[in-house]
Amino acid sequence: MEKNAVFTVPRGATGFFRPADGPLPETGTRAFRTALYAAARASRGRVGGMEEQEYPRTFHTATVVEGTDTHVVLCHVHHPWIAFAREPRDWYTDEFLAPPPWARTFTDLGFTVLDRVRLLLPLSEADTSVLTRDEWRLVRLHGITTLGGVLFNAWD
């Protein structure tokens, strides 16, 4: 992604959907697991663990242990987006990290790695036209102001 390109928030990004619109896309856990293990090999590290998404969270969480460093890897459940964070949490606002060099392994396997700059993009600078009134209510209720906060959440 270009740094200056507007990010268009697609249907399903928040994890909410209207049944009339049909099911949301899914990022398969098998594809994520495959990419995760490939990334761990590329880092000369190991997978420390993986926790599959559970409602209401919008993402899977995993760790890659590289020497004494532990990297928290987030994978959106409805879109093939990867992000990195300091620690495992149920939702994120601005706790994102820059991707490590081996994150390109995810890109090579069909994922889009979102960097810290993109994830901290103010919602006012993203194309959020697809968000419903209910999604905007939740955004305001939870005080979310960043793109990453909308994508990696556990709203109920």
C-alpha positions in Angstrom: 0.0 0.0 0.0 1.2 3.5 -0.7 1.6 5.6 2.4 -0.6 8.4 1.1 -3.3 6.3 -0.4 -6.7 6.6 1.4 -7.6 3.4 3.1 -11.1 2.2 2.2 -12.8 0.4 5.1 -14.6 -2.5 3.5 -17.8 -4.3 4.7 -16.9 -6.6 7.6 -13.9 -4.6 8.8 -15.6 -3.9 12.2 -16.8 -7.5 12.5 -20.5 -6.5 12.4 -22.8 -7.3 9.5 -26.4 -7.2 8.6 -27.8 -10.7 7.8 -29.6 -9.3 4.7 -26.1 -8.4 3.3 -25.0 -12.0 3.5 -22.0 -13.6 5.4 -18.7 -11.8 5.7 -15.6 -13.0 4.1 -13.2 -15.1 6.2 -9.5 -15.3 6.6 -8.9 -18.9 7.0 -7.1 -20.0 10.1 -5.1 -22.6 8.1 -3.8 -19.8 5.8 -2.8 -17.7 8.8 -1.2 -20.6 10.6 0.8 -21.5 7.4 2.0 -17.9 7.0 2.7 -17.6 10.8 5.0 -20.7 10.8 6.7 -19.5 7.6 7.3 -16.1 9.2 8.7 -17.7 12.3 11.1 -19.7 10.1 12.1 -16.5 8.3 12.8 -14.8 11.7 14.9 -17.7 12.8 12.5 -17.9 15.7 9.5 -20.0 16.6 5.8 -19.7 17.0 5.1 -19.1 20.7 1.4 -19.8 20.4 -1.8 -19.0 18.5 -5.3 -18.1 19.8 -8.1 -18.3 17.3 -10.6 -15.5 17.1 -13.6 -15.8 19.4 -16.6 -13.5 19.4 -16.6 -10.5 19.7 -13.0 -10.1 18.8 -12.3 -9.4 15.1 -8.8 -11.1 15.0 -6.7 -14.1 15.7 -3.6 -13.5 17.9 -0.3 -15.3 17.8 3.3 -14.8 19.0 6.6 -15.3 17.2 9.5 -15.6 19.6 12.8 -14.4 18.1 15.6 -14.7 20.6 14.6 -12.8 23.6 12.0 -10.8 21.7 8.3 -11.8 21.4 6.3 -10.3 18.6 2.5 -10.3 18.9 0.9 -10.9 15.5 -2.7 -10.0 14.8 -4.7 -11.4 11.8 -8.1 -9.9 11.0 -10.7 -12.7 10.8 -12.6 -11.2 7.8 -9.9 -9.6 5.7 -6.3 -10.9 5.2 -4.7 -8.1 7.2 -1.7 -8.5 9.5 -0.7 -6.1 12.3 1.9 -6.2 15.1 1.4 -5.1 18.7 3.3 -4.9 22.0 1.1 -7.3 23.9 -2.0 -9.5 23.4 -5.2 -7.7 24.2 -8.9 -8.0 23.3 -8.8 -4.7 21.3 -6.4 -2.1 20.2 -6.4 1.7 19.7 -2.8 2.9 19.3 -0.7 0.0 20.6 0.6 -1.1 17.2 4.2 -1.6 16.3 6.1 -1.3 13.0 6.3 -4.7 11.3 9.6 -6.6 11.7 11.6 -7.3 8.6 10.4 -10.9 8.3 6.7 -9.6 8.1 7.1 -9.6 4.3 6.7 -13.4 4.5 3.0 -12.7 5.2 2.8 -10.5 2.1 4.5 -13.2 0.0 1.7 -15.6 1.2 -1.2 -13.3 0.2 -1.7 -11.1 3.4 -1.5 -7.4 3.6 0.7 -6.2 6.4 -0.6 -2.9 7.9 2.1 -0.7 9.3 1.9 1.5 12.4 1.4 4.7 10.3 -1.6 3.1 8.5 -3.1 1.7 11.7 -2.9 5.1 13.5 -4.6 6.9 10.5 -7.4 9.1 11.9 -10.8 7.8 10.9 -11.5 11.2 9.4 -8.8 10.4 6.8 -10.1 7.0 5.8 -13.0 6.2 3.5 -15.6 4.9 6.0 -18.6 5.4 3.8 -19.6 1.7 4.1 -19.9 1.8 7.9 -23.5 1.6 9.1 -25.2 3.8 11.7 -24.9 1.0 14.2 -21.1 0.7 13.5 -20.7 4.5 14.0 -22.6 4.3 17.2 -20.1 1.7 18.5 -17.1 3.7 17.2 -18.4 6.7 19.2 -19.4 4.6 22.3 -15.9 3.1 22.5 -14.1 6.4 21.7 -12.3 5.0 18.6 -10.5 7.5 16.5 -8.0 5.4 14.5 -8.3 3.0 11.7 -6.5 0.3 13.7 -9.1 0.7 16.5 -11.9 0.0 14.0 -10.2 -3.0 12.5 -8.9 -4.8 15.6 -11.7 -4.6 18.2 -13.8 -6.7 20.5 -17.0 -4.6 20.6 -20.2 -6.4 21.7 
